[in-house]
């Protein structure tokens, strides 16, 4: 992962933690694995305790704001602990890959 991407994600995480508790935050996809192009988005996995419309909007707005500032699209994948433990999300190959290979920030 490039230093610039790490700095952007750190800024995103710090700003997000100021408005809600985060259980886990990881970068995955091409930027995490070093094969991104200039047009690649920055994929961020976020696990929080509870998720409602307001939380989702705050995360989306913050991702847009920081992405706009850095001329980068930040794509968020937001889940709750309950969705992973009790729901079909826990069986998702994508979740498994992110938890195994995603870069914790």
N, C-alpha and C positions, 0 to 999 in steps of 0.2 A: 504494500500500500504506500502511495506517495505521501510525503510529509504534508503537502498542501491539503490533500484529502483528509488526512488525520486531523489537521488543524480545524478544518471546516466541521468535521463530525464532533470534535471536542467542543467547539463553539455551540453547535446545535444541542449537544447533550447538556452543557452547562445552562443554557437558556431554558431548555425543557425542564430540567430538574428544579429550576426556580419556580415553576408553576405547577408541577405535579411530581409525585414520586415515581421513579423508574426502577423496575426490578432487574431489567437486563437491556442492554443496547449493544448491537453488533452490526458491523458492516459486512455485507456479502455481495456477491456478484463480481462483475469485471473489475471494478475499482479495488476491491479487496484482494482479488487474486492476480492483479497485475497485468491484465490484458485489455484494459479499457482504451477506448479511442477518445478523441476530443469531445465527441457527441454523447458519450456514455453517461448515463445517470449514476447517481450515488445511491445505492440501495441500503436502507437502514432498517434493521429489525428492532422493534421496540416491544418489550413485555412490560405491562403495567398491571396493577391489581384490579382496577375497575375501569371499564370503558363505556362512556356514553357519548351522545352526539357532541356535547360541549367539549369533551376531551379530544375527540377525533378532530373537531374543527380547530382547536388550539394547536394540535400537532401539525395539521395540514398548513395552517397559516404560518407557523414558525418555519416549517420546511420551505415554504415558498419564499418567505422573507430572507432567510439566510441563503437559499439557493440563488435568488435574484441578486443579492449582494455580491455573490461569487461567480455569477454567470454559469450556474450549474443547476440541473434538475435534481432535487433530492426526493427520491421515492421512498415512502415509508410503508412498512408492513407491520401493523400494530395488532397485537394479540394480548389476551389476558392469561394469567396463570391457569384459571379455570378452563379456558378453551383448550389449552394444551393438555391439561390433566384429564379432563372429563369429556372433551368433545372430539370430533373427528379431526380437528386440527392437529392433535397429538400424533396422529398416524400419518400425517403429511410428509412425503419424502423431502419437500422443501424445508419444512421446519427441522427435520432431522439433519439435513445438510447444513443449515444455518447454525444450529446449535453445536454441530461437530466442527465445522470449518470456518464459521464467521469470526471476524476479528472483534474482540471485545474492546470497547473504548470507554 
